[in-house]
Amino acid sequence: MRLEEASHECFYFSSQRYFLVGSNHAQTKHRVLKIDRTEPKDLVIIDDKHVYNHQEVRELLGRLDLGNRTKMGQKGSSGLSRAVSAFGIVGFVRFLEGYYIVLITKRRKMADIGGHSIYKIEDTTMIYIPNDSVRVSHPDEA
């Protein structure tokens, strides 16, 4: 999905992966980026090339939720959780303990140029990628 088509991302997580679901402005096309959380020092990203419609992405998230539960059919048992909504990815940064993803969480429309909206980034959030079970502690990380 081209950046100018992207409108909104939802960031979901399980114990093994983060799933970033991006959509176009009309929310008729969705793409999924899968980020492995089991590698403490490496950044492993899988770009799902399939373009999902709204129903397909809902079914995919439902299957991921069910597949990530500790016991089949058990409600409230660490399935897929929604971490944050975002407007885009600034990028990835690696510090001493591993990689973080930087997401745009607040924006303000500043102008329209040639039919395209120009936004100012108002706020971001940084999320540590590896899960806590593989986290490598380093005293200088803070």
FIKOL-255432 format. One line per field, with one value per residue (C-alpha): x, y, z; residue number from 0; residue in one letter; chain. Coordinates in pm, whole numbers. Layout:
// residues N
X	X ...
Y	Y ...
Z	Z ...
num	NUM ...
residuo	a ...
cadena	A ...
// end
This chain:
// residues 142
X	0 143 188 -64 -327 -264 -509 -497 -314 -415 -137 -225 -4 27 309 485 414 292 42 15 -306 -310 -606 -685 -901 -1226 -1120 -1192 -834 -617 -258 -87 270 385 670 835 866 1077 1409 1573 1832 1709 1430 1218 937 705 512 190 145 -226 -474 -764 -1116 -1290 -1451 -1131 -922 -1184 -1178 -797 -785 -1045 -836 -521 -701 -829 -494 -304 -520 -351 -641 -886 -1213 -1105 -1213 -971 -669 -395 -517 -472 -484 -505 -205 -255 -411 -177 -167 166 507 797 1039 1234 1519 1760 1891 2095 1814 1674 1440 1152 885 797 432 247 -38 -158 -156 -295 -392 -190 -269 -395 -163 -282 -565 -332 -350 -33 -15 204 305 172 264 438 476 767 696 959 930 1068 841 958 1059 1343 1434 1805 1854 2113 2166 2217 1891 1690
Y	0 336 585 830 553 457 602 414 126 -93 -263 -603 -840 -1198 -1355 -1451 -1164 -811 -763 -420 -392 -93 28 282 586 410 99 -121 -245 -382 -505 -692 -660 -939 -869 -1159 -1104 -1412 -1272 -1051 -889 -935 -752 -1010 -856 -1043 -833 -1016 -918 -1009 -720 -807 -667 -569 -911 -1101 -898 -947 -1323 -1325 -1140 -1382 -1683 -1524 -1456 -1812 -1962 -1765 -1862 -2082 -2330 -2360 -2179 -2020 -1656 -1403 -1625 -1428 -1445 -1145 -805 -457 -252 87 266 467 675 547 402 642 350 109 189 -43 34 -187 -433 -474 -312 -72 38 409 479 803 821 1179 1400 1733 1822 2123 2164 2016 2013 1876 1684 1528 1603 1711 1622 1730 1460 1564 1256 920 608 368 -1 -260 -548 -863 -1015 -1004 -1372 -1308 -956 -904 -663 -391 -138 154 99 361
Z	0 -98 184 39 36 398 641 966 1129 1418 1610 1761 1955 2071 2269 1943 1701 1646 1364 1207 1003 770 569 303 385 292 486 185 141 423 441 726 849 1084 1328 1513 1891 1971 1847 2112 1883 1523 1346 1162 954 718 467 378 13 10 0 231 221 547 601 524 769 1043 981 984 1318 1459 1353 1497 1825 1849 1746 2011 2309 2569 2570 2282 2339 2667 2687 2828 2781 2605 2249 2024 2193 2045 2152 1989 1693 1477 1161 1035 1105 1156 1154 1368 1605 1778 2124 2357 2441 2091 1841 1896 1649 1640 1550 1476 1727 1675 1367 1252 898 787 416 93 -207 -538 -374 -113 258 438 807 1097 1345 1686 1892 1861 2069 2085 2147 2239 1993 2165 2430 2792 2800 2551 2666 2715 3006 2975 3257 3014 2816 3007
num	0 1 2 3 4 5 6 7 8 9 10 11 12 13 14 15 16 17 18 19 20 21 22 23 24 25 26 27 28 29 30 31 32 33 34 35 36 37 38 39 40 41 42 43 44 45 46 47 48 49 50 51 52 53 54 55 56 57 58 59 60 61 62 63 64 65 66 67 68 69 70 71 72 73 74 75 76 77 78 79 80 81 82 83 84 85 86 87 88 89 90 91 92 93 94 95 96 97 98 99 100 101 102 103 104 105 106 107 108 109 110 111 112 113 114 115 116 117 118 119 120 121 122 123 124 125 126 127 128 129 130 131 132 133 134 135 136 137 138 139 140 141
residuo	m r l e e a s h e c f y f s s q r y f l v g s n h a q t k h r v l k i d r t e p k d l v i i d d k h v y n h q e v r e l l g r l d l g n r t k m g q k g s s g l s r a v s a f g i v g f v r f l e g y y i v l i t k r r k m a d i g g h s i y k i e d t t m i y i p n d s v r v s h p d e a
cadena	A A A A A A A A A A A A A A A A A A A A A A A A A A A A A A A A A A A A A A A A A A A A A A A A A A A A A A A A A A A A A A A A A A A A A A A A A A A A A A A A A A A A A A A A A A A A A A A A A A A A A A A A A A A A A A A A A A A A A A A A A A A A A A A A A A A A A A A A A A A A A A
// end
